[in-house]
Amino acid sequence: MGRGHVRVKRMVHRRLPRPAELRELLRPAPIQLDATQRRLNRAASIADLRALAQRRAPRAVFDYTDGSAGVGELALRRARETFRRLEFHPSVLHDVSKVSAETTILGKTSAQPFALAPTGFTRMMHTEGERAVVAAAEQAGIPYTLSTMGTTTIEDTAAAGPGARKWFQLYLWRDRGPAKDLVDRAAAAGYDTLMLTVDTPVAGSRLRDVRNA
């Protein structure tokens, strides 16, 4: 060593960790007796939930829910590719002690900038079907849309989510009588928005459903 330099030797003493230091690291997960809930708890992503549904649901039911129209399901693949390209650009060095995604949709407040879209035959995938979805929408503070092809009545769906904002999706048939009846029932049950599906003069070709007969 050069003049003026002093070497300091630092001694490191090893010891076993104390139980109090391990308590936060080794907390056991609570015992879950419900087998369905155990499976759901292991799902960490939408892909995990899809794989779980594929194993548990009958093939025709899963394919109806998972599939889309067209050869090669091109529109679905394009939608997924578009979603993958989306990026969030965070605004840094701002106060985030109070963060809100609240926005206005069609003149009313929504806790998130989206709504739950209409899906037909929901009870094929879950026994509670539309009741469960509208209740979840009510809890999340976002709009819910009931499909014309729903498997729960307009009135029963409304009763399952009395505080939810409810929309109704309508297919336009050549006979306008049934459509008017559905719209009148939806209005009477508190649905405040009508969502018209106007691109189905010819139904889409869903090849998975064709193969599943």
C-alpha positions in Angstrom: 0.0 0.0 0.0 1.2 3.5 -0.6 2.0 6.0 2.1 -1.2 7.4 3.8 -3.4 4.4 2.9 -4.7 2.1 5.6 -6.4 -1.2 4.8 -9.5 -1.9 6.8 -10.6 -5.5 7.1 -14.3 -5.9 7.7 -15.4 -9.0 9.4 -18.8 -10.5 8.3 -20.6 -12.7 10.8 -23.1 -15.1 9.4 -26.1 -16.1 11.4 -29.4 -18.0 10.8 -32.4 -15.7 10.1 -34.7 -15.0 12.9 -38.3 -16.3 12.7 -39.7 -12.8 12.8 -37.6 -11.9 9.7 -39.0 -14.9 7.7 -42.7 -14.4 8.7 -43.5 -12.1 5.9 -41.7 -14.2 3.3 -43.2 -17.6 4.3 -46.8 -16.7 4.9 -48.8 -19.8 3.7 -51.6 -19.2 1.3 -55.1 -19.6 2.9 -56.6 -23.0 2.4 -59.3 -22.9 -0.3 -61.8 -25.7 0.0 -63.7 -24.8 -3.2 -62.1 -26.7 -6.1 -63.4 -24.2 -8.7 -62.0 -21.3 -6.8 -58.6 -23.1 -6.4 -58.4 -23.4 -10.1 -59.4 -19.8 -10.7 -56.8 -18.6 -8.1 -54.1 -20.3 -10.1 -55.0 -18.4 -13.3 -52.7 -15.4 -13.6 -53.9 -14.1 -17.0 -56.7 -14.3 -19.6 -54.6 -16.9 -21.4 -54.7 -19.1 -18.3 -58.4 -18.7 -18.0 -58.8 -19.6 -21.6 -56.7 -22.8 -21.2 -58.8 -23.7 -18.1 -62.1 -23.2 -20.0 -60.8 -25.3 -22.8 -60.1 -28.2 -20.5 -63.4 -27.9 -18.6 -66.0 -26.9 -21.1 -67.6 -29.2 -23.8 -65.9 -28.6 -27.1 -68.9 -27.1 -28.9 -69.5 -24.7 -26.0 -65.8 -23.6 -25.9 -65.6 -23.2 -29.7 -68.7 -21.1 -29.8 -67.3 -18.8 -27.2 -63.7 -18.8 -28.4 -64.3 -18.7 -32.1 -65.4 -16.1 -34.7 -66.7 -15.9 -38.2 -64.9 -16.3 -41.4 -62.3 -18.6 -43.0 -59.3 -18.7 -40.7 -61.1 -16.4 -38.3 -59.3 -13.5 -39.9 -61.2 -10.7 -38.2 -60.5 -12.1 -34.7 -56.8 -12.5 -35.5 -56.6 -8.9 -36.7 -58.3 -7.7 -33.6 -55.8 -9.5 -31.4 -52.9 -8.2 -33.4 -54.3 -4.7 -33.0 -54.6 -5.1 -29.3 -51.1 -6.4 -29.0 -49.8 -3.3 -30.8 -51.4 -0.9 -28.2 -49.0 0.7 -25.9 -49.5 2.7 -22.7 -47.3 5.7 -22.4 -47.1 6.6 -18.7 -46.9 10.2 -17.6 -44.1 10.2 -15.0 -43.3 12.6 -12.2 -46.9 13.4 -11.5 -48.9 13.0 -8.4 -50.5 9.6 -8.5 -51.9 9.5 -5.0 -55.4 9.9 -6.5 -55.8 8.1 -9.8 -59.1 7.8 -11.7 -60.1 6.2 -15.0 -63.6 7.6 -14.7 -65.1 9.0 -17.9 -68.4 9.9 -19.6 -70.0 7.4 -22.0 -73.1 8.5 -23.9 -73.8 11.2 -21.4 -73.4 9.2 -18.2 -70.4 8.5 -15.9 -68.5 5.2 -16.1 -65.8 4.1 -13.7 -63.7 2.8 -16.6 -63.6 3.9 -20.3 -65.3 0.8 -21.6 -68.5 -1.3 -21.3 -69.3 -5.0 -21.3 -70.4 -6.0 -24.8 -73.4 -8.2 -25.6 -72.7 -12.0 -25.8 -75.3 -14.5 -26.8 -76.0 -17.8 -24.9 -73.9 -16.8 -21.9 -75.4 -19.5 -19.7 -73.7 -22.1 -21.9 -70.5 -21.1 -20.2 -71.7 -20.3 -16.7 -74.9 -21.3 -14.9 -75.5 -17.7 -13.7 -74.9 -16.3 -17.2 -76.1 -12.8 -17.7 -77.0 -12.4 -14.0 -73.4 -12.8 -13.0 -72.1 -10.4 -15.7 -74.5 -7.6 -14.9 -73.8 -8.0 -11.2 -70.0 -7.7 -12.0 -70.7 -4.6 -14.1 -72.6 -3.1 -11.3 -69.8 -3.7 -8.9 -67.2 -2.3 -11.3 -69.4 0.7 -12.1 -69.4 0.2 -15.9 -72.3 -0.3 -18.4 -73.5 -3.8 -19.3 -75.2 -4.8 -22.6 -77.7 -7.6 -22.8 -77.8 -9.5 -26.1 -81.0 -10.2 -28.0 -79.7 -13.8 -27.9 -79.3 -13.7 -24.2 -80.3 -16.7 -22.1 -81.8 -14.7 -19.2 -84.9 -12.5 -19.7 -84.7 -8.7 -19.9 -86.5 -8.4 -16.6 -84.4 -11.0 -14.6 -81.2 -9.5 -15.9 -82.3 -6.1 -14.7 -83.2 -7.5 -11.3 -79.8 -9.1 -10.9 -78.1 -5.7 -11.3 -80.5 -3.0 -10.2 -77.8 -0.4 -9.8 -76.0 -1.2 -13.0 -76.3 1.0 -16.1 -77.9 -1.4 -18.6 -77.9 -1.3 -22.4 -79.8 -3.6 -24.8 -78.5 -5.0 -28.0 -81.1 -5.5 -30.8 -81.0 -7.5 -34.1 -83.4 -6.0 -36.7 -85.6 -8.7 -38.2 -87.9 -8.3 -41.2 -90.9 -8.6 -38.8 -90.6 -5.5 -36.6 -93.2 -6.6 -34.1 -91.0 -8.8 -31.9 -88.3 -6.1 -32.0 -90.7 -3.5 -30.8 -91.8 -5.7 -28.0 -88.2 -6.3 -26.9 -87.4 -2.5 -27.0 -90.6 -1.7 -24.9 -89.7 -4.3 -22.3 -86.1 -3.1 -22.1 -87.2 0.5 -21.6 -89.7 -0.5 -18.9 -87.0 -2.5 -17.1 -84.6 0.5 -17.0 -82.3 -0.1 -19.9 -81.2 3.4 -21.1 -79.4 2.7 -24.3 -80.3 0.7 -27.4 -77.4 -0.9 -29.3 -78.4 -1.8 -32.9 -76.5 -4.5 -34.7 -76.8 -3.6 -38.4 -74.2 -5.8 -40.1 -76.0 -9.1 -40.1 -78.2 -9.2 -43.2 -76.3 -12.5 -43.7 -75.0 -14.4 -40.7 -71.3 -14.9 -40.5 -69.9 -18.3 -41.3 -68.7 -19.8 -38.1 -66.7 -22.9 -39.2 -66.1 -24.2 -35.7 -69.8 -24.4 -35.1 -70.4 -26.0 -38.5 -67.8 -28.7 -37.7 -69.4 -29.2 -34.2 -72.8 -29.6 -35.8 
